[in-house]
Amino acid sequence: MIVLASFISDLDVFFSKYAKDENHRNLITHSVFPSIIIFVLGIIFYWPALIISGFSYFIHVFVDLFDWGTNFLYFPKKTFGPRLFMSKEEEENLPQYLAQYKNPASFFDFKYYNDKIALTIEVLLFILMLFFIIVFAFEYILIVIIYFLGLYFHLSRHFHLKKIENN
């Protein structure tokens, strides 16, 4: 359940077309509110796994603040965060950059998958995850399957967007 809470917010990618700039991180699912709700429910029902799941969900949204930003507080309808993958010029003229693609999500996707630092960090985090599971919690090694399902989801979306842009 805790592992599921750490990535379930990304399932909102299926509703990107309803988000500002067609960026799924501008939906309420990428705000602080779902994590607060999960955390409070964990306290009400005195369920430690649910409390930790609330923190896990929050950590995902918090980390997402740094690359593209999220609609952290949701109601101002404003993207927060340093948005490290975008230049100031791209941020200020985002609609023009998005218009260059058949699918606006391609802008974000291609910038991410063409960034060698981001991909290196992804690989290092995977190796670190494997190390910690093998050394400290080998009985949870099957969680790695969930990682590969998520990786498949992201890569299939990436190649689908590439196909759209190349046609």
N, C-alpha and C positions, 0 to 999 in steps of 0.2 A: 504494500500500500504506500509506503514511504517513497519507494522508487517511482511508482506510478505518479504520485503527486509532484515529483520533481520535473516531469515533462508533459503532464496532461494539458498544461496551458498552451502548448504548441499545437494542440489539435484545433485551435481556433483558426489555423491557416486555411481551413475549408470555408471560412466565412470572411476571408480577406476582402472580397468585393464590397462588403458592407462597411469597411473601415476607412477612416481618413487616409488618403494617399494609397488606398488598397494595401495597407500595411497591417497585417494581423496583430502587430504589437500595439496598435492604437485601439483595440477592443478592450472591454472591461476585464476580460480574462487575463490581460497582461497589466493589470493594475494591482494595487496592494490589497484590494477588498476581498477577493476570493481567499487569499491566504489568511486574512483576519477571520473570515467566517469559519474556515476549516479549524483554525486554532481555537476559536471560542467554542465551537461544537465539541472539540476535544476536551476542553475544560468542563463544559456542561455535563458531558457524558463520562467524564473522568477516564478518558481513553488515551493513554500516552502515545500510541501509534498515530492517532489523529492529530495530537498536538505537534508531534515531530513532523508529520505530513504538512501541517500549516507552515512550519519553518522551511521545509524543503521546497514548497511552492514559492514562498517568499524569496528564497535564495535564487531560484530560477529567474524570477522577475527582476530581482536586484542585479544579477549578472547581466541580464539583457539590457539594462540601462546603459551599459558601457559601449556596446558595439553600435546598435541602431537607435537606442533609446526606447522607452516604453511610455505609454500613457499612464504613468505611475499612480496618479491621483484620480484618473479617469474624468471626473466632472469638468475640469477646465478644458477638456478636449485638446490638450497640449502635450506634445511629446517631450519628455524629460530625459536628461542624460547627456553625457559628453558626445555621443554619436561618433565614436572614434573611426569608423569606416567611411565617414563623409567629410569632405572638405567644407569649409565655411561657405564657399561659393555654391557647392552642390546643395547644401542645406537651405540657403537663401533662395535658390532657384529650382527647388525640387520638382515642381510640376513640369518644368521644361525638360528636365532630365528623364522623368518618368515617361513623358510623351515620346521619347526617342525609341521606346520599346513597344512591341505589340501587346505584351503583358507587363504592366508596371512592376510586378513582383520580380521580373527579370533584373531590373536595376540592382536591387538589394542582393539577389542571389548571385549574380555574376561578380559583383564587387567582393562578396565574401569568399567565394570559391577561387577567386584569382589572387587572394591575399595569402602569400606564403607564410606570414607570421601567424595568421589565424589558423591555418591548416597545421602548422607545426605545433601550436598550442593544443589543438584538438588531439593530435597523435600523442603528444606527451601526457595529456590528461588520461587518455585511454590506457597508456602503459602504466601510469601511476595507479589508476583504478584496478587494473589487473594485479599489480604488485600488492596492493593493500588487501584485495580479496584473497589472494593466494596465501599471504603471510598471516593475516589476522582473522579471516572469516571464510575459509575454503568451502564451508558448507553452503555458501551463497554463490558459488561459482556459476550456477545456472542463470544468475542475473545478467551475465554477459550476453545471453541470448536476447534479452530485452534491448540491450545496447545495439546489437546488430539489427534488430527490427527497426529501431529508430534511425539508424544509419541508412538502412534500405529505404525508408520513407523519405529521408532528406535527399538522398542521391537520386531516387526515382523522380522526385519533384524537380530537382536540378536538371536532369537530362530531359524531362518533359518540357521545361521552359526553354532549354537549348534548342530542342526540336521546333518549338513554336517560333522562336526568333530566327532560326535558319530557313524556315519555309517562306 
